[in-house]
Amino acid sequence: MPPMMKTVLSAAILGAGLGLGAVAVPAMAQQVPGAADPSRVAAGRYTADPSHTQITFTVDHFGFNAYRGIAGGATGTLQIDPADPSKASVAMEIPVDGLVTTSAELDEHLRSPDFFDMASHPTITFRSTAVEVDGMTAKIAGDLTIRGVTKPVVLDARFTGAGVNPMNQAATIGFEAETTIRRSDFGMTYIVPMVSDEVMLEIGAAFEAAS
């Protein structure tokens, strides 16, 4: 095929593809649907979106580097009234089999009694006990349960956005939060301090209005 014809044909294919994309997802050509605007938040009960809620955990690996993993599949509920956000409550459940790293061998080890002991304790839970709001941020105190051991933690949280998800038309609220825990508090002392006792948790959560 002559070079000029190849160029024309490639341009035609690209143009057709762009056109189809614009038809398939017209909302993507508009402004982003979420904004950090509290007036967009309606009072009520919301449920966690498991596909778009992630918990990242970070430890120090032998003093060489930060090593990270991610937990997915979280479920839970959020009850909130923007007129009095200090009365909000949140409950989350994270399946241990949703914890993954870049090593399949380590993923299996994390499920063993050395770490999360998934056979006896398949779920990690968090239940809020108090919320202290300061503008767009909040300190969320609650009980974290891992391996059947419950300890108090405080999440430093930030409201990141609210709006209607264009893919499913669900009213959605987003938050980010972080905290640091000691794994030894939950009975996970395997090779401490070679792999750090302190674990940093970073949470990105999306909640959809309950139907």
Secondary structure, 3 states (H helix, E strand, C coil): CCHHHHHHHHHHHHHHHHHHHHHHCHHHHCCCCCECCHHHCCCEEEEECHHHCEEEEEEEECCCEEEEEEECCCEEEEEECCCCHHHCEEEEEEEHHHEECCCHHHHHHHCCCCCCCCCCCCEEEEEEEEEEEECCEEEEEEEEEECCEEEEEEEEEEEEEEEECCCCCCEEEEEEEEEEEEHHHHCCCCCCCCECCEEEEEEEEEEEECC
